Amino acid sequence: MAEPQAQQYHYTKPVIVLTNAGSASASDGFANAFKLLPQTTLMGEATAGMSGSNRPVTLGYSKLTLNLSSMISFRPNGQLFEGNGVEVDIEQVPTVNDYIYHEDSVLKSAHNILTK
């Protein structure tokens, strides 16, 4: 890992990255990269576990079209991305009230952690 130069800005305060099961492709990679940083906490739900770069494939007889991954990606521990979402450090899912009242309890919890 590259070390920051003295004259460059280096952010060292805590960071919380919010994820859920809809976090896929580039956001899956983003969460995976940030999980490696010591000041970062992942919060919410595990990511979808999809590396992306999907390509449509149409089956000849049924004309059914499938989106298949055309890229293989691995996490630093050697685990395949596909089907293996990035685990969170703090698991918290939205509540029913979040949906009813258009609130975001996960974001509020992250804000509370960062501002205490």
N, C-alpha and C positions, 0 to 999 in steps of 0.2 A: 504494500500500500504506500502510495506517495505521501511524504511528509509535507505539511504546509510550510511555505517559506515565511520567515519572520515578518516581512513587509506585507504579506497577504492576510486578509481577514480570515479567521478560523472560528466558526461558531462552535462553542463548547457547552452551551446550556442544554438542558433536557429537551428532547423532541418526542412528540407522540404522533405516530402515524396511525390513522384510522382505516381499518379494512373491514370487509364483509365478504360473504360468499359470492358476491357479484364482482369482486376485484379479480380481474383476469388479465391475461396477456401482459401488456406493458406494466400495469399496476401490480401484477403478481411479481414481476421482476424488480420493480421499484421497492416493494415491501421486503423482498428477499435481500436486496442490497442494503437497505437501511437497517434491517435486523442485525446486521453484522457490526454496526456502529455502537460503541459503548454507551453513548448518551441517548440512544433511541429505544423507545418502548412501543411495541405494536399493541393496539387496543381495538376491540370489537369482536369480529369473528375471523376464523381462518379464511385465507383467500381461496379462490376457486381451484387453483392448481392447473392452470392452462397456460401453456407457453405462447400460444397465439400462432400467427402466420397461417391461418386457416385457408384452405382452398376448397371450393365446391367440387364435388364429384357426383355426377349423375349416373345412376345405374341404368343400364341399357333397357332391360325388359320393363321394369316398373316405372322408369323415369323419376324415381325418388332421388332427390338431391341431398347429399350429406356434406357437411363441412368437416373435413379432416385436417388435422394438424399436419403441416408440411415441414415442421422444424422440431428438432429434439433439443431439449434444454435440461441441464442438470443444475442442482443446487450445489453449493460449495462442499457439502458432505457427500456428494456423489449420487444423491437421491434424484430420481427423475421428477421433473416438474409436473408432468401430466398426471392428474389424479391425486397429487400430493400438495395440498395448499400449504402456504406458509402459516405456521402456528402463531397465535398472538400471545403476548405476555400477560395481558389482562383481558379475559373474556367478558364481554358485555354485549348483549343483544338489545335491539330497540324494544321498547315496551308497547303494549296495546295503546296506552295513552299517547305515545309518540305519534302513532298513526291517526288517532282520533283528533288530537289537538295540534297536529303539525309541529311537534316538538322534536328535539334531538337529545335524548338523555345521554347517549354515548359521547357526543361532542361536549355537553355540559360537564360530564364526569372528567373528560380529558382537560378541559379548562380549569376545573377545580384542582386537579392534580398539579398542573403547571403553575398555578397562582398561589398555592399555599406556602 
